Amino acid sequence: MSRAEIIANDWSLTPGRYVGVAPEAVDEEFDFEESLRAIHVELLELNLEASDLADRIARNFEELGV
């Protein structure tokens, strides 16, 4: 690295100024909306399961007299 290059980068010696990052490849076939819908459906199912488990735990505590 030359002094001129350092000066051009405002005297910054951080690696980010000198090392490029390759842009992420774009997948044209990726359907964001469909993926978001699938995640939403999975989240709804997990929330229902969590609610059922919380109810079961509460009943178990009641049976134990806690």
Distance bins in CASP14 RR format, pairs under 12 A and 6 or more apart:
PFRMAT RR
TARGET T0000
AUTHOR 0000-0000-0000
RMODE 2
METHOD distances of the structure
MODEL  1
1 7 0 0 0 0 0 1 0 0 0 0 0
1 8 0 0 0 0 0 1 0 0 0 0 0
1 9 0 0 0 0 1 0 0 0 0 0 0
1 11 0 0 0 0 0 1 0 0 0 0 0
1 12 0 0 0 0 0 1 0 0 0 0 0
1 13 0 0 0 0 1 0 0 0 0 0 0
1 15 0 0 0 0 0 1 0 0 0 0 0
1 17 0 0 0 0 1 0 0 0 0 0 0
1 18 1 0 0 1 0 0 0 0 0 0 0
1 19 0 0 0 0 0 1 0 0 0 0 0
2 8 0 0 0 0 1 0 0 0 0 0 0
2 9 0 0 0 0 0 1 0 0 0 0 0
2 18 0 0 0 0 0 1 0 0 0 0 0
3 9 0 0 0 0 0 1 0 0 0 0 0
3 11 0 0 0 0 1 0 0 0 0 0 0
3 13 0 0 0 0 0 1 0 0 0 0 0
4 11 0 0 0 0 0 1 0 0 0 0 0
5 11 0 0 0 0 0 1 0 0 0 0 0
5 12 0 0 0 0 0 1 0 0 0 0 0
5 13 0 0 0 0 0 1 0 0 0 0 0
5 17 0 0 0 0 1 0 0 0 0 0 0
5 18 1 0 0 1 0 0 0 0 0 0 0
6 12 1 0 0 1 0 0 0 0 0 0 0
6 13 1 0 0 1 0 0 0 0 0 0 0
6 14 0 0 0 0 0 1 0 0 0 0 0
6 17 0 0 0 0 1 0 0 0 0 0 0
6 18 0 0 0 0 1 0 0 0 0 0 0
7 13 0 0 0 0 0 1 0 0 0 0 0
7 17 0 0 0 0 0 1 0 0 0 0 0
8 17 0 0 0 0 1 0 0 0 0 0 0
8 18 0 0 0 0 0 1 0 0 0 0 0
9 15 0 0 0 0 0 1 0 0 0 0 0
9 16 0 0 0 0 1 0 0 0 0 0 0
9 17 1 0 1 0 0 0 0 0 0 0 0
9 18 1 0 0 1 0 0 0 0 0 0 0
9 19 0 0 0 0 0 1 0 0 0 0 0
10 17 0 0 0 0 1 0 0 0 0 0 0
11 17 0 0 0 0 1 0 0 0 0 0 0
12 18 0 0 0 0 1 0 0 0 0 0 0
15 21 0 0 0 0 0 1 0 0 0 0 0
24 30 0 0 0 0 0 1 0 0 0 0 0
26 32 0 0 0 0 0 1 0 0 0 0 0
27 35 0 0 0 0 0 1 0 0 0 0 0
29 35 0 0 0 0 0 1 0 0 0 0 0
30 36 0 0 0 0 0 1 0 0 0 0 0
31 37 0 0 0 0 1 0 0 0 0 0 0
31 38 0 0 0 0 1 0 0 0 0 0 0
32 38 0 0 0 0 0 1 0 0 0 0 0
32 39 0 0 0 0 0 1 0 0 0 0 0
33 39 0 0 0 0 0 1 0 0 0 0 0
33 40 0 0 0 0 0 1 0 0 0 0 0
34 40 0 0 0 0 0 1 0 0 0 0 0
34 41 0 0 0 0 0 1 0 0 0 0 0
35 41 0 0 0 0 0 1 0 0 0 0 0
35 42 0 0 0 0 0 1 0 0 0 0 0
36 42 0 0 0 0 0 1 0 0 0 0 0
36 43 0 0 0 0 0 1 0 0 0 0 0
37 43 0 0 0 0 0 1 0 0 0 0 0
37 44 0 0 0 0 0 1 0 0 0 0 0
38 44 0 0 0 0 0 1 0 0 0 0 0
38 45 0 0 0 0 0 1 0 0 0 0 0
39 45 0 0 0 0 0 1 0 0 0 0 0
39 46 0 0 0 0 0 1 0 0 0 0 0
40 46 0 0 0 0 0 1 0 0 0 0 0
40 47 0 0 0 0 0 1 0 0 0 0 0
41 47 0 0 0 0 0 1 0 0 0 0 0
41 48 0 0 0 0 0 1 0 0 0 0 0
42 48 0 0 0 0 0 1 0 0 0 0 0
42 49 0 0 0 0 0 1 0 0 0 0 0
43 49 0 0 0 0 0 1 0 0 0 0 0
43 50 0 0 0 0 0 1 0 0 0 0 0
44 50 0 0 0 0 0 1 0 0 0 0 0
44 51 0 0 0 0 0 1 0 0 0 0 0
45 51 0 0 0 0 0 1 0 0 0 0 0
45 52 0 0 0 0 0 1 0 0 0 0 0
46 52 0 0 0 0 0 1 0 0 0 0 0
46 53 0 0 0 0 0 1 0 0 0 0 0
47 53 0 0 0 0 0 1 0 0 0 0 0
47 54 0 0 0 0 0 1 0 0 0 0 0
48 54 0 0 0 0 0 1 0 0 0 0 0
48 55 0 0 0 0 0 1 0 0 0 0 0
49 55 0 0 0 0 0 1 0 0 0 0 0
49 56 0 0 0 0 0 1 0 0 0 0 0
50 56 0 0 0 0 0 1 0 0 0 0 0
50 57 0 0 0 0 0 1 0 0 0 0 0
51 57 0 0 0 0 0 1 0 0 0 0 0
51 58 0 0 0 0 0 1 0 0 0 0 0
52 58 0 0 0 0 0 1 0 0 0 0 0
52 59 0 0 0 0 0 1 0 0 0 0 0
53 59 0 0 0 0 0 1 0 0 0 0 0
53 60 0 0 0 0 0 1 0 0 0 0 0
54 60 0 0 0 0 0 1 0 0 0 0 0
54 61 0 0 0 0 0 1 0 0 0 0 0
55 61 0 0 0 0 0 1 0 0 0 0 0
55 62 0 0 0 0 0 1 0 0 0 0 0
56 62 0 0 0 0 0 1 0 0 0 0 0
56 63 0 0 0 0 0 1 0 0 0 0 0
57 63 0 0 0 0 0 1 0 0 0 0 0
57 64 0 0 0 0 0 1 0 0 0 0 0
57 66 0 0 0 0 0 1 0 0 0 0 0
58 64 0 0 0 0 0 1 0 0 0 0 0
58 65 0 0 0 0 0 1 0 0 0 0 0
58 66 0 0 0 0 1 0 0 0 0 0 0
59 65 0 0 0 0 0 1 0 0 0 0 0
59 66 0 0 0 0 0 1 0 0 0 0 0
60 66 0 0 0 0 1 0 0 0 0 0 0
END
